[in-house]
Amino acid sequence: MHGHAMRCLLIYDIPNDRARQKVADACLDYGLQRIQYSAFSGALSRTHQRELMTEVKRRLGKNAGNIQLFTFPDDVWNARRVIHQGENDD
């Protein structure tokens, strides 16, 4: 990887199913993990952040969409609070 990899969160709203799947695949190609239906996280260098956003824009094409990429210092990321339970969990 080029330079220091930062914790990234990429979120999107993309109404078109096919375009949404293409964008999701791009996120996976860059090593991000799906953490919610429309949210991916992982560590990316600045170079890879730029490349991913360029690729995402290309795959979105003329389709409607809102795509946002956030970066976090490790301490901020690690201080996040998460509740994660399945439908049948008590």
C-alpha positions in Angstrom: 0.0 0.0 0.0 1.1 3.5 -0.7 1.5 5.6 2.5 -0.4 5.2 5.7 -3.7 3.4 5.5 -6.6 5.1 7.3 -9.8 3.6 8.5 -12.5 4.4 6.0 -16.3 4.2 5.9 -18.0 4.3 2.5 -21.8 4.7 2.5 -24.2 5.1 -0.4 -27.7 5.4 -1.6 -28.1 4.1 -5.1 -31.6 3.3 -6.3 -30.6 1.2 -9.3 -30.0 -2.4 -8.3 -27.4 -3.1 -11.0 -25.4 0.1 -10.4 -25.6 -0.6 -6.6 -24.1 -4.1 -7.1 -21.3 -2.7 -9.3 -20.4 -0.2 -6.6 -20.5 -2.8 -3.9 -18.2 -5.0 -6.0 -15.7 -2.2 -6.4 -15.7 -1.8 -2.6 -15.0 -5.5 -2.1 -12.3 -5.3 -4.8 -10.5 -2.7 -2.7 -10.6 -4.9 0.4 -13.5 -3.2 2.2 -15.9 -5.3 4.2 -19.7 -4.9 4.1 -20.8 -3.8 7.6 -24.4 -2.9 6.6 -26.4 -3.2 3.4 -25.1 0.1 2.0 -22.0 0.6 4.1 -18.4 -0.7 3.8 -15.4 -0.2 6.0 -11.7 -1.0 5.8 -8.2 0.5 5.7 -7.2 2.4 2.6 -4.3 4.7 1.8 -5.1 8.1 0.3 -4.1 6.8 -3.1 -6.5 3.9 -2.9 -9.2 6.2 -1.5 -8.9 8.4 -4.6 -8.7 5.3 -7.0 -11.8 3.7 -5.3 -13.9 6.9 -5.6 -12.8 7.3 -9.3 -13.9 3.7 -9.9 -17.1 4.1 -8.0 -18.0 7.2 -10.1 -17.2 5.2 -13.2 -19.4 2.3 -12.2 -22.3 4.6 -11.1 -22.3 6.1 -14.6 -25.4 8.2 -15.3 -27.4 6.5 -12.5 -28.6 8.5 -9.5 -26.6 8.1 -6.4 -25.1 9.6 -3.3 -21.8 8.1 -2.2 -19.8 9.4 0.7 -16.3 8.3 1.9 -15.2 9.2 5.5 -11.8 8.6 7.0 -11.1 8.2 10.7 -8.0 8.2 12.9 -7.6 4.8 14.6 -8.5 6.1 18.0 -11.8 7.6 16.7 -12.6 4.4 14.8 -11.8 2.2 17.8 -14.0 4.3 20.1 -17.1 3.8 18.0 -20.0 2.1 19.7 -21.8 -0.8 18.0 -24.9 -2.8 18.7 -25.1 -5.8 16.5 -27.7 -8.5 17.1 -29.5 -10.9 14.9 -33.2 -11.2 14.6 -33.4 -14.2 16.9 -30.8 -13.0 19.4 -32.1 -12.3 23.0 
